Amino acid sequence: MKKENIELTKEQALLLKARAKKPFNAKRFIIRAIESFFVILGVAIILFPIFWIVVRSFAPNDYVPIQEWSFFPKNPTAENFIAVLTKPLKGGYNLVNSLFWTLIVSVASVVLGLIIMMTAAFAFARLEFRGKGVLWWYTIITMFVPGIAVNLTSVYLVDLIGLKDTVWVLILPGLAGGYGIFFFRQFFLGLPNSLEEAAMIDGCPIFQIFLKIFVPMSITPIVIIATRMFNGHWNSYLWPALTIRDNREKYAQVMQLLAAIKESEETAYVIAATMVSIIIPILLFALNQKRIVSGIAISGMK
């Protein structure tokens, strides 16, 4: 063991020595410096609006950076957050109530949507039934139709069946998405058939195979699609604006914020409200970033 360690140490020493003698490559250094510069610039451009919101949310309402010649406020305060969380803004908009209902809508949409999309994807990936090819092509086609193109017909449809001005109009229409079904189907196709065959030999029904084998192995795709759906509902503006007329501030936090910006004279309160509204999506991404990044690799391989 000692001889092996000595030999290994010698190999490491030779490798370090070779690296030390490696000639300086000016062209490679310049390329890496340019790449690093643009990476840092891109990150700064992306993060600056969030950084500015954080700084401005702790500033008094009369804070003007140009007049004070300071990017950071001299007298930071948490009064803005206390105000938006304890009392309604001008126009009667209640941020806490709006965030609560938006959270309910987003979570309900994610749970129901995952159930529908995963079961449909499992059927397309593992079952054989009449009309499977036609239904699959129809599912794929929906991925290439822009949502804005069918908004008016969708509004007419939900009005016809009596969903307009209800919380269900924000949940039901987006439960089955072609992208989610496609994503789960491709993942299920990549799982080995031996797992399913072994379970069937043991007498496990097909539905239990789905629940006990496929669902537990699909945590990463579930996190990816769930995060995508949650952010879509959390930041939705156009669909609630078209389908909700009564109690708009109750069901859509984005509409509530925009209305508050339009009617409120307290700019600091509005920015603090915006800061509060982005906390949940940021936390959601921070907790699931590893699975989201690994899911990008999965989608690329499929």
MOUR-V741663 format. One record per pair of residues at least 24 apart in sequence whose C-alpha atoms are under 8 Angstrom apart, sorted by sequence separation. I is the first residue (numbers start at 1). J is the second residue. D is the distance in Angstrom with one decimal. If there is no record, write none. Layout:
# MOUR-V741663
I,J,D  I,J,D
This chain:
# MOUR-V741663
57,81,7.8  253,277,7.7  188,214,7.3  187,218,7.9  143,177,8.0  187,221,7.7  143,178,5.4  142,178,5.9  143,179,6.1  184,221,6.8  140,178,6.1  183,221,7.6  139,178,5.3  140,179,7.8  139,181,8.0  140,182,7.4  180,225,6.4  231,281,6.6  227,284,7.3  117,175,7.8  227,285,7.6  116,175,7.1  117,176,5.9  116,176,6.4  117,177,7.1  121,181,5.0  125,185,5.4  113,174,7.5  114,175,7.8  120,181,6.6  121,182,6.8  124,185,6.6  125,186,7.6  105,167,7.5  109,171,5.2  113,175,4.2  122,184,7.6  126,188,7.9  108,171,7.1  109,172,7.3  112,175,6.5  113,176,6.0  117,180,6.2  118,181,6.6  121,184,5.6  122,185,6.3  125,188,6.3  126,189,7.6  117,181,5.0  121,185,4.5  125,189,5.8  105,170,6.9  106,171,7.7  109,174,7.5  110,175,7.7  223,288,7.1  105,171,6.2  109,175,6.3  118,184,6.3  122,188,6.8  117,184,7.6  118,185,7.9  121,188,7.7  224,291,7.2  223,291,7.0  224,292,5.5  170,239,7.6  223,292,7.1  170,240,6.8  220,291,5.4  224,295,6.6  220,292,7.3  169,243,7.1  220,294,7.7  221,295,6.5  220,295,6.3  165,243,6.1  166,244,7.2  164,243,5.5  165,244,4.6  164,244,6.5  165,245,6.0  165,246,6.3  167,251,7.1  155,242,7.0  122,210,7.4  151,239,7.8  155,243,6.5  114,222,7.4  114,225,7.9  187,298,8.0  114,226,7.2  187,302,7.6  110,226,5.7  183,299,7.4  186,302,6.4  110,229,6.0  109,229,7.6  110,230,6.2  109,230,7.7  106,229,7.7  107,230,6.9  106,230,5.3  109,233,7.9  106,233,5.4  105,233,7.5  106,234,6.1  102,233,7.8  103,234,7.2  102,234,6.3  105,251,7.9  102,250,8.0  101,250,6.4  102,251,5.7  101,251,5.4  102,252,5.6  98,249,5.9  101,252,7.4  102,253,6.2  98,250,4.8  97,250,6.3  98,251,5.9  99,252,7.6  98,252,6.2  99,253,5.6  94,249,7.2  98,253,5.1  93,249,6.2  95,253,7.2  98,256,7.1  95,256,7.4  94,256,8.0  95,257,7.9  93,256,6.5  93,260,6.8  91,260,7.1  90,260,6.9  89,260,6.7  91,263,6.5  90,263,6.4  91,264,7.4  90,264,5.2  89,264,6.8  90,265,7.8  95,273,7.1  99,277,7.3  89,269,7.8  84,269,6.2  83,269,7.1  84,270,7.9  80,268,6.3  81,269,7.2  84,272,7.2  80,269,5.1  84,273,6.1  81,272,5.7  80,272,5.9  81,273,7.1  81,276,8.0  61,266,6.3  61,267,6.1  61,268,4.8  60,268,6.5  61,269,7.6  59,268,6.9  58,268,7.9  57,268,5.9  56,268,6.9  57,269,7.4  57,271,5.4  58,272,7.5  56,271,7.0  57,272,4.5  56,272,7.8  53,271,6.4  57,275,7.0  53,272,7.7  53,274,7.9  54,275,6.7  53,275,6.5
